[in-house]
C-alpha cells in the first residue's frame, strides 16, 4: 500500500512539472528586434549558450527565422534552462541564410547583439552575454545597418 501511495505522489508531482526537468522549471525568452528597415528577406535570431559556439550558427542553442517586416519583429525561445546566453540577430535581406560581409569582416546587412556592445572587431560571447532567470525575460535588440 505504501508503494502505491509513493507512486501516486511521484506521478502527481511529475504531472505538475515539479520534478526536475519539468516545464515548470523552464524559462521563455521573448526577443524583439528592430527597427527593420524594409520587408526584404528575413530576420534571423540566433541564441548561443557557449562561448566557443558564438557566431557559429551550426553550434547555436536555437535559431528562429521570421519574415522581415518594417519596424519590429518578435520571436520567443521557449523552455530554456536558466543560465547565461548571448544573441546575434540580423536582417538577412537577400534571404541567403548568412550575414553578408564586406571583405569577409564588415557586415553589409543590419545586425544586432544582446547587450548592444561596442564592436570594433569580431563580437564576443562575453560582451554580449546576459543572464536568463528561471522566470524568463524579454530583450530588445537594436539593428545596426
TIVO-2410 file (N, C-alpha, C; in nm, 3 decimals):
# residues 145
REC num residu      c1      c2      c3 atome chaine
REC   1      X   0.081  -0.119   0.000     N      A
REC   1      X   0.000   0.000   0.000    CA      A
REC   1      X   0.086   0.126   0.000     C      A
REC   2      X   0.195   0.129   0.079     N      A
REC   2      X   0.283   0.245   0.081    CA      A
REC   2      X   0.350   0.265  -0.055     C      A
REC   3      X   0.380   0.156  -0.123     N      A
REC   3      X   0.443   0.164  -0.255    CA      A
REC   3      X   0.348   0.233  -0.354     C      A
REC   4      X   0.220   0.200  -0.348     N      A
REC   4      X   0.121   0.261  -0.437    CA      A
REC   4      X   0.106   0.410  -0.407     C      A
REC   5      X   0.104   0.447  -0.280     N      A
REC   5      X   0.093   0.589  -0.243    CA      A
REC   5      X   0.215   0.667  -0.291     C      A
REC   6      X   0.332   0.609  -0.281     N      A
REC   6      X   0.454   0.674  -0.327    CA      A
REC   6      X   0.451   0.694  -0.479     C      A
REC   7      X   0.406   0.593  -0.552     N      A
REC   7      X   0.395   0.605  -0.697    CA      A
REC   7      X   0.296   0.713  -0.737     C      A
REC   8      X   0.182   0.719  -0.669     N      A
REC   8      X   0.082   0.822  -0.698    CA      A
REC   8      X   0.136   0.961  -0.669     C      A
REC   9      X   0.209   0.977  -0.561     N      A
REC   9      X   0.267   1.108  -0.527    CA      A
REC   9      X   0.369   1.150  -0.632     C      A
REC  10      X   0.454   1.057  -0.675     N      A
REC  10      X   0.554   1.089  -0.777    CA      A
REC  10      X   0.489   1.125  -0.909     C      A
REC  11      X   0.384   1.053  -0.946     N      A
REC  11      X   0.313   1.083  -1.071    CA      A
REC  11      X   0.247   1.220  -1.064     C      A
REC  12      X   0.191   1.254  -0.950     N      A
REC  12      X   0.127   1.385  -0.934    CA      A
REC  12      X   0.230   1.498  -0.945     C      A
REC  13      X   0.345   1.482  -0.880     N      A
REC  13      X   0.450   1.584  -0.888    CA      A
REC  13      X   0.503   1.597  -1.030     C      A
REC  14      X   0.522   1.486  -1.098     N      A
REC  14      X   0.572   1.491  -1.236    CA      A
REC  14      X   0.471   1.560  -1.327     C      A
REC  15      X   0.344   1.531  -1.310     N      A
REC  15      X   0.241   1.594  -1.393    CA      A
REC  15      X   0.234   1.744  -1.367     C      A
REC  16      X   0.264   1.785  -1.247     N      A
REC  16      X   0.261   1.928  -1.213    CA      A
REC  16      X   0.389   1.999  -1.256     C      A
REC  17      X   0.487   1.925  -1.305     N      A
REC  17      X   0.611   1.987  -1.351    CA      A
REC  17      X   0.705   2.022  -1.238     C      A
REC  18      X   0.687   1.963  -1.124     N      A
REC  18      X   0.768   1.998  -1.007    CA      A
REC  18      X   0.897   1.917  -1.004     C      A
REC  19      X   0.898   1.800  -1.061     N      A
REC  19      X   1.017   1.718  -1.063    CA      A
REC  19      X   1.119   1.784  -1.157     C      A
REC  20      X   1.245   1.780  -1.122     N      A
REC  20      X   1.350   1.842  -1.204    CA      A
REC  20      X   1.337   1.799  -1.349     C      A
REC  21      X   1.348   1.896  -1.439     N      A
REC  21      X   1.334   1.868  -1.581    CA      A
REC  21      X   1.195   1.897  -1.633     C      A
REC  22      X   1.099   1.922  -1.547     N      A
REC  22      X   0.964   1.956  -1.590    CA      A
REC  22      X   0.960   2.096  -1.648     C      A
REC  23      X   0.856   2.124  -1.724     N      A
REC  23      X   0.848   2.254  -1.789    CA      A
REC  23      X   0.828   2.368  -1.690     C      A
REC  24      X   0.788   2.338  -1.568     N      A
REC  24      X   0.771   2.445  -1.470    CA      A
REC  24      X   0.905   2.512  -1.438     C      A
REC  25      X   1.016   2.442  -1.464     N      A
REC  25      X   1.147   2.499  -1.436    CA      A
REC  25      X   1.208   2.564  -1.560     C      A
REC  26      X   1.138   2.563  -1.673     N      A
REC  26      X   1.192   2.618  -1.798    CA      A
REC  26      X   1.150   2.764  -1.813     C      A
REC  27      X   1.236   2.841  -1.877     N      A
REC  27      X   1.212   2.984  -1.896    CA      A
REC  27      X   1.185   3.014  -2.043     C      A
REC  28      X   1.105   3.117  -2.066     N      A
REC  28      X   1.082   3.167  -2.201    CA      A
REC  28      X   1.160   3.297  -2.217     C      A
REC  29      X   1.216   3.317  -2.335     N      A
REC  29      X   1.290   3.438  -2.366    CA      A
REC  29      X   1.225   3.504  -2.487     C      A
REC  30      X   1.162   3.619  -2.465     N      A
REC  30      X   1.100   3.695  -2.573    CA      A
REC  30      X   1.201   3.798  -2.623     C      A
REC  31      X   1.220   3.802  -2.755     N      A
REC  31      X   1.319   3.891  -2.815    CA      A
REC  31      X   1.252   3.975  -2.923     C      A
REC  32      X   1.264   4.107  -2.911     N      A
REC  32      X   1.218   4.196  -3.018    CA      A
REC  32      X   1.341   4.255  -3.086     C      A
REC  33      X   1.334   4.263  -3.219     N      A
REC  33      X   1.447   4.311  -3.299    CA      A
REC  33      X   1.397   4.420  -3.393     C      A
REC  34      X   1.466   4.533  -3.393     N      A
REC  34      X   1.427   4.642  -3.482    CA      A
REC  34      X   1.522   4.759  -3.471     C      A
REC  35      X   1.502   4.864  -3.541     N      A
REC  35      X   1.400   4.873  -3.644    CA      A
REC  35      X   1.446   4.805  -3.774     C      A
REC  36      X   1.362   4.716  -3.825     N      A
REC  36      X   1.387   4.652  -3.955    CA      A
REC  36      X   1.350   4.756  -4.060     C      A
REC  37      X   1.440   4.785  -4.153     N      A
REC  37      X   1.417   4.897  -4.243    CA      A
REC  37      X   1.323   4.868  -4.359     C      A
REC  38      X   1.306   4.740  -4.395     N      A
REC  38      X   1.214   4.709  -4.504    CA      A
REC  38      X   1.171   4.562  -4.495     C      A
REC  39      X   1.087   4.520  -4.589     N      A
REC  39      X   1.032   4.385  -4.586    CA      A
REC  39      X   1.112   4.286  -4.670     C      A
REC  40      X   1.231   4.323  -4.711     N      A
REC  40      X   1.313   4.232  -4.791    CA      A
REC  40      X   1.367   4.119  -4.704     C      A
REC  41      X   1.356   3.997  -4.754     N      A
REC  41      X   1.420   3.884  -4.688    CA      A
REC  41      X   1.358   3.841  -4.557     C      A
REC  42      X   1.445   3.815  -4.461     N      A
REC  42      X   1.404   3.759  -4.333    CA      A
REC  42      X   1.493   3.813  -4.221     C      A
REC  43      X   1.447   3.792  -4.098     N      A
REC  43      X   1.527   3.827  -3.981    CA      A
REC  43      X   1.558   3.697  -3.909     C      A
REC  44      X   1.685   3.677  -3.881     N      A
REC  44      X   1.731   3.557  -3.814    CA      A
REC  44      X   1.779   3.595  -3.675     C      A
REC  45      X   1.732   3.522  -3.573     N      A
REC  45      X   1.771   3.545  -3.434    CA      A
REC  45      X   1.836   3.416  -3.385     C      A
REC  46      X   1.963   3.426  -3.347     N      A
REC  46      X   2.042   3.307  -3.312    CA      A
REC  46      X   2.081   3.315  -3.165     C      A
REC  47      X   2.046   3.212  -3.090     N      A
REC  47      X   2.071   3.205  -2.946    CA      A
REC  47      X   2.188   3.111  -2.919     C      A
REC  48      X   2.285   3.161  -2.843     N      A
REC  48      X   2.404   3.082  -2.807    CA      A
REC  48      X   2.410   3.063  -2.656     C      A
REC  49      X   2.461   2.946  -2.615     N      A
REC  49      X   2.477   2.919  -2.472    CA      A
REC  49      X   2.620   2.881  -2.434     C      A
REC  50      X   2.713   2.893  -2.532     N      A
REC  50      X   2.853   2.861  -2.505    CA      A
REC  50      X   2.944   2.959  -2.577     C      A
REC  51      X   3.048   3.007  -2.509     N      A
REC  51      X   3.141   3.100  -2.574    CA      A
REC  51      X   3.208   3.041  -2.699     C      A
REC  52      X   3.242   2.912  -2.696     N      A
REC  52      X   3.311   2.852  -2.810    CA      A
REC  52      X   3.221   2.834  -2.932     C      A
REC  53      X   3.091   2.847  -2.914     N      A
REC  53      X   2.997   2.832  -3.025    CA      A
REC  53      X   2.953   2.967  -3.083     C      A
REC  54      X   2.985   3.076  -3.014     N      A
REC  54      X   2.934   3.207  -3.053    CA      A
REC  54      X   2.971   3.241  -3.196     C      A
REC  55      X   2.872   3.285  -3.273     N      A
REC  55      X   2.882   3.323  -3.414    CA      A
REC  55      X   2.899   3.203  -3.507     C      A
REC  56      X   2.880   3.083  -3.454     N      A
REC  56      X   2.881   2.961  -3.535    CA      A
REC  56      X   2.739   2.904  -3.529     C      A
REC  57      X   2.657   2.942  -3.627     N      A
REC  57      X   2.515   2.907  -3.622    CA      A
REC  57      X   2.491   2.757  -3.606     C      A
REC  58      X   2.571   2.675  -3.668     N      A
REC  58      X   2.552   2.530  -3.660    CA      A
REC  58      X   2.570   2.479  -3.517     C      A
REC  59      X   2.636   2.557  -3.431     N      A
REC  59      X   2.659   2.516  -3.292    CA      A
REC  59      X   2.572   2.595  -3.194     C      A
REC  60      X   2.476   2.670  -3.245     N      A
REC  60      X   2.392   2.753  -3.158    CA      A
REC  60      X   2.295   2.667  -3.078     C      A
REC  61      X   2.240   2.725  -2.974     N      A
REC  61      X   2.139   2.657  -2.893    CA      A
REC  61      X   2.007   2.649  -2.970     C      A
REC  62      X   1.970   2.759  -3.038     N      A
REC  62      X   1.844   2.765  -3.113    CA      A
REC  62      X   1.850   2.879  -3.213     C      A
REC  63      X   1.773   2.864  -3.320     N      A
REC  63      X   1.762   2.968  -3.423    CA      A
REC  63      X   1.615   2.988  -3.455     C      A
REC  64      X   1.576   3.114  -3.467     N      A
REC  64      X   1.441   3.145  -3.515    CA      A
REC  64      X   1.455   3.239  -3.633     C      A
REC  65      X   1.382   3.209  -3.739     N      A
REC  65      X   1.382   3.292  -3.859    CA      A
REC  65      X   1.239   3.333  -3.888     C      A
REC  66      X   1.218   3.464  -3.907     N      A
REC  66      X   1.085   3.517  -3.936    CA      A
REC  66      X   1.093   3.609  -4.057     C      A
REC  67      X   0.982   3.624  -4.130     N      A
REC  67      X   0.982   3.718  -4.242    CA      A
REC  67      X   1.012   3.860  -4.194     C      A
REC  68      X   1.087   3.933  -4.272     N      A
REC  68      X   1.116   4.073  -4.238    CA      A
REC  68      X   0.991   4.158  -4.261     C      A
REC  69      X   0.966   4.247  -4.169     N      A
REC  69      X   0.860   4.347  -4.183    CA      A
REC  69      X   0.918   4.479  -4.133     C      A
REC  70      X   0.882   4.590  -4.196     N      A
REC  70      X   0.933   4.718  -4.146    CA      A
REC  70      X   0.892   4.740  -4.001     C      A
REC  71      X   0.984   4.785  -3.919     N      A
REC  71      X   0.956   4.809  -3.777    CA      A
REC  71      X   1.022   4.705  -3.691     C      A
REC  72      X   0.942   4.635  -3.612     N      A
REC  72      X   0.994   4.540  -3.515    CA      A
REC  72      X   0.940   4.400  -3.541     C      A
REC  73      X   1.027   4.300  -3.528     N      A
REC  73      X   0.985   4.160  -3.532    CA      A
REC  73      X   1.009   4.101  -3.395     C      A
REC  74      X   0.930   3.999  -3.362     N      A
REC  74      X   0.943   3.936  -3.231    CA      A
REC  74      X   0.950   3.785  -3.245     C      A
REC  75      X   1.032   3.724  -3.162     N      A
REC  75      X   1.041   3.578  -3.153    CA      A
REC  75      X   1.043   3.540  -3.005     C      A
REC  76      X   1.006   3.415  -2.977     N      A
REC  76      X   1.012   3.364  -2.840    CA      A
REC  76      X   1.083   3.230  -2.842     C      A
REC  77      X   1.186   3.220  -2.761     N      A
REC  77      X   1.254   3.093  -2.737    CA      A
REC  77      X   1.191   3.034  -2.612     C      A
REC  78      X   1.136   2.916  -2.622     N      A
REC  78      X   1.061   2.856  -2.511    CA      A
REC  78      X   1.140   2.744  -2.442     C      A
REC  79      X   1.106   2.725  -2.315     N      A
REC  79      X   1.156   2.611  -2.237    CA      A
REC  79      X   1.308   2.605  -2.229     C      A
REC  80      X   1.369   2.718  -2.201     N      A
REC  80      X   1.514   2.723  -2.184    CA      A
REC  80      X   1.550   2.709  -2.037     C      A
REC  81      X   1.658   2.640  -2.006     N      A
REC  81      X   1.704   2.641  -1.867    CA      A
REC  81      X   1.762   2.778  -1.833     C      A
REC  82      X   1.747   2.817  -1.708     N      A
REC  82      X   1.810   2.942  -1.664    CA      A
REC  82      X   1.960   2.929  -1.688     C      A
REC  83      X   2.023   3.041  -1.723     N      A
REC  83      X   2.167   3.035  -1.748    CA      A
REC  83      X   2.215   3.157  -1.823     C      A
REC  84      X   2.334   3.147  -1.877     N      A
REC  84      X   2.397   3.258  -1.950    CA      A
REC  84      X   2.387   3.232  -2.099     C      A
REC  85      X   2.341   3.333  -2.171     N      A
REC  85      X   2.319   3.323  -2.315    CA      A
REC  85      X   2.370   3.450  -2.383     C      A
REC  86      X   2.383   3.443  -2.515     N      A
REC  86      X   2.412   3.560  -2.598    CA      A
REC  86      X   2.333   3.544  -2.727     C      A
REC  87      X   2.294   3.657  -2.786     N      A
REC  87      X   2.215   3.655  -2.910    CA      A
REC  87      X   2.283   3.739  -3.016     C      A
REC  88      X   2.280   3.687  -3.137     N      A
REC  88      X   2.313   3.766  -3.254    CA      A
REC  88      X   2.194   3.755  -3.348     C      A
REC  89      X   2.144   3.870  -3.393     N      A
REC  89      X   2.032   3.873  -3.487    CA      A
REC  89      X   2.076   3.952  -3.609     C      A
REC  90      X   2.017   3.922  -3.723     N      A
REC  90      X   2.049   4.001  -3.842    CA      A
REC  90      X   1.934   3.999  -3.942     C      A
REC  91      X   1.928   4.108  -4.020     N      A
REC  91      X   1.829   4.123  -4.126    CA      A
REC  91      X   1.891   4.064  -4.252     C      A
REC  92      X   1.857   3.943  -4.281     N      A
REC  92      X   1.909   3.870  -4.397    CA      A
REC  92      X   1.829   3.915  -4.519     C      A
REC  93      X   1.865   4.032  -4.570     N      A
REC  93      X   1.786   4.098  -4.675    CA      A
REC  93      X   1.774   4.017  -4.803     C      A
REC  94      X   1.875   3.940  -4.837     N      A
REC  94      X   1.869   3.860  -4.959    CA      A
REC  94      X   1.828   3.715  -4.932     C      A
REC  95      X   1.789   3.686  -4.808     N      A
REC  95      X   1.745   3.552  -4.767    CA      A
REC  95      X   1.847   3.444  -4.805     C      A
REC  96      X   1.975   3.478  -4.794     N      A
REC  96      X   2.081   3.382  -4.826    CA      A
REC  96      X   2.107   3.283  -4.713     C      A
REC  97      X   2.058   3.316  -4.593     N      A
REC  97      X   2.083   3.232  -4.477    CA      A
REC  97      X   2.208   3.269  -4.401     C      A
REC  98      X   2.281   3.369  -4.451     N      A
REC  98      X   2.405   3.414  -4.388    CA      A
REC  98      X   2.406   3.566  -4.377     C      A
REC  99      X   2.483   3.616  -4.281     N      A
REC  99      X   2.506   3.760  -4.269    CA      A
REC  99      X   2.611   3.798  -4.372     C      A
REC 100      X   2.573   3.879  -4.469     N      A
REC 100      X   2.668   3.921  -4.572    CA      A
REC 100      X   2.770   4.017  -4.512     C      A
REC 101      X   2.896   4.002  -4.557     N      A
REC 101      X   3.005   4.084  -4.505    CA      A
REC 101      X   3.093   4.134  -4.619     C      A
REC 102      X   3.139   4.257  -4.605     N      A
REC 102      X   3.236   4.316  -4.697    CA      A
REC 102      X   3.374   4.267  -4.656     C      A
REC 103      X   3.449   4.215  -4.750     N      A
REC 103      X   3.583   4.160  -4.724    CA      A
REC 103      X   3.580   4.050  -4.617     C      A
REC 104      X   3.464   3.986  -4.601     N      A
REC 104      X   3.450   3.878  -4.505    CA      A
REC 104      X   3.446   3.921  -4.360     C      A
REC 105      X   3.444   4.054  -4.334     N      A
REC 105      X   3.450   4.100  -4.195    CA      A
REC 105      X   3.339   4.199  -4.160     C      A
REC 106      X   3.318   4.301  -4.241     N      A
REC 106      X   3.229   4.411  -4.206    CA      A
REC 106      X   3.087   4.379  -4.254     C      A
REC 107      X   2.990   4.369  -4.162     N      A
REC 107      X   2.853   4.336  -4.203    CA      A
REC 107      X   2.796   4.438  -4.302     C      A
REC 108      X   2.732   4.387  -4.407     N      A
REC 108      X   2.665   4.473  -4.504    CA      A
REC 108      X   2.514   4.463  -4.491     C      A
REC 109      X   2.466   4.385  -4.395     N      A
REC 109      X   2.324   4.375  -4.363    CA      A
REC 109      X   2.310   4.416  -4.216     C      A
REC 110      X   2.189   4.459  -4.179     N      A
REC 110      X   2.167   4.500  -4.041    CA      A
REC 110      X   2.189   4.386  -3.944     C      A
REC 111      X   2.253   4.416  -3.830     N      A
REC 111      X   2.278   4.313  -3.729    CA      A
REC 111      X   2.258   4.374  -3.590     C      A
REC 112      X   2.236   4.286  -3.493     N      A
REC 112      X   2.219   4.329  -3.353    CA      A
REC 112      X   2.278   4.222  -3.262     C      A
REC 113      X   2.326   4.267  -3.147     N      A
REC 113      X   2.381   4.178  -3.045    CA      A
REC 113      X   2.313   4.207  -2.912     C      A
REC 114      X   2.292   4.104  -2.832     N      A
REC 114      X   2.242   4.127  -2.697    CA      A
REC 114      X   2.344   4.212  -2.622     C      A
REC 115      X   2.297   4.296  -2.534     N      A
REC 115      X   2.378   4.392  -2.457    CA      A
REC 115      X   2.428   4.509  -2.540     C      A
REC 116      X   2.405   4.507  -2.671     N      A
REC 116      X   2.446   4.615  -2.761    CA      A
REC 116      X   2.591   4.660  -2.734     C      A
REC 117      X   2.687   4.566  -2.735     N      A
REC 117      X   2.825   4.604  -2.704    CA      A
REC 117      X   2.888   4.688  -2.814     C      A
REC 118      X   2.987   4.765  -2.778     N      A
REC 118      X   3.068   4.839  -2.876    CA      A
REC 118      X   3.145   4.735  -2.957     C      A
REC 119      X   3.137   4.744  -3.088     N      A
REC 119      X   3.202   4.645  -3.173    CA      A
REC 119      X   3.312   4.712  -3.255     C      A
REC 120      X   3.436   4.674  -3.230     N      A
REC 120      X   3.548   4.725  -3.308    CA      A
REC 120      X   3.624   4.611  -3.375     C      A
REC 121      X   3.575   4.492  -3.358     N      A
REC 121      X   3.632   4.371  -3.417    CA      A
REC 121      X   3.526   4.264  -3.408     C      A
REC 122      X   3.564   4.139  -3.418     N      A
REC 122      X   3.464   4.033  -3.404    CA      A
REC 122      X   3.398   4.040  -3.266     C      A
REC 123      X   3.264   4.037  -3.260     N      A
REC 123      X   3.197   4.044  -3.131    CA      A
REC 123      X   3.224   3.918  -3.048     C      A
REC 124      X   3.222   3.934  -2.917     N      A
REC 124      X   3.250   3.820  -2.828    CA      A
REC 124      X   3.125   3.778  -2.752     C      A
REC 125      X   3.124   3.653  -2.712     N      A
REC 125      X   3.017   3.600  -2.628    CA      A
REC 125      X   3.011   3.678  -2.497     C      A
REC 126      X   3.127   3.700  -2.438     N      A
REC 126      X   3.133   3.766  -2.307    CA      A
REC 126      X   3.071   3.905  -2.312     C      A
REC 127      X   3.098   3.982  -2.416     N      A
REC 127      X   3.043   4.118  -2.426    CA      A
REC 127      X   2.893   4.117  -2.453     C      A
REC 128      X   2.844   4.009  -2.513     N      A
REC 128      X   2.703   4.000  -2.548    CA      A
REC 128      X   2.622   3.917  -2.450     C      A
REC 129      X   2.687   3.855  -2.352     N      A
REC 129      X   2.621   3.762  -2.261    CA      A
REC 129      X   2.524   3.831  -2.166     C      A
REC 130      X   2.417   3.759  -2.134     N      A
REC 130      X   2.318   3.805  -2.036    CA      A
REC 130      X   2.269   3.684  -1.958     C      A
REC 131      X   2.218   3.709  -1.839     N      A
REC 131      X   2.165   3.601  -1.755    CA      A
REC 131      X   2.015   3.587  -1.780     C      A
REC 132      X   1.972   3.466  -1.807     N      A
REC 132      X   1.829   3.436  -1.820    CA      A
REC 132      X   1.784   3.372  -1.689     C      A
REC 133      X   1.697   3.440  -1.614     N      A
REC 133      X   1.648   3.383  -1.489    CA      A
REC 133      X   1.542   3.276  -1.516     C      A
REC 134      X   1.515   3.195  -1.416     N      A
REC 134      X   1.416   3.088  -1.429    CA      A
REC 134      X   1.277   3.143  -1.463     C      A
REC 135      X   1.251   3.268  -1.426     N      A
REC 135      X   1.121   3.330  -1.453    CA      A
REC 135      X   1.108   3.376  -1.598     C      A
REC 136      X   1.218   3.370  -1.676     N      A
REC 136      X   1.215   3.416  -1.814    CA      A
REC 136      X   1.251   3.563  -1.823     C      A
REC 137      X   1.253   3.614  -1.946     N      A
REC 137      X   1.293   3.753  -1.967    CA      A
REC 137      X   1.248   3.801  -2.103     C      A
REC 138      X   1.257   3.934  -2.122     N      A
REC 138      X   1.231   3.998  -2.250    CA      A
REC 138      X   1.351   4.083  -2.285     C      A
REC 139      X   1.394   4.077  -2.411     N      A
REC 139      X   1.507   4.156  -2.457    CA      A
REC 139      X   1.466   4.236  -2.580     C      A
REC 140      X   1.526   4.354  -2.594     N      A
REC 140      X   1.506   4.435  -2.713    CA      A
REC 140      X   1.643   4.455  -2.777     C      A
REC 141      X   1.656   4.416  -2.903     N      A
REC 141      X   1.782   4.430  -2.976    CA      A
REC 141      X   1.766   4.536  -3.083     C      A
REC 142      X   1.867   4.621  -3.096     N      A
REC 142      X   1.865   4.731  -3.194    CA      A
REC 142      X   1.954   4.697  -3.312     C      A
REC 143      X   1.893   4.692  -3.430     N      A
REC 143      X   1.969   4.664  -3.552    CA      A
REC 143      X   2.058   4.781  -3.589     C      A
REC 144      X   2.178   4.750  -3.635     N      A
REC 144      X   2.271   4.849  -3.690    CA      A
REC 144      X   2.288   4.818  -3.838     C      A
REC 145      X   2.266   4.917  -3.921     N      A
REC 145      X   2.285   4.898  -4.066    CA      A
REC 145      X   2.411   4.971  -4.109     C      A
***
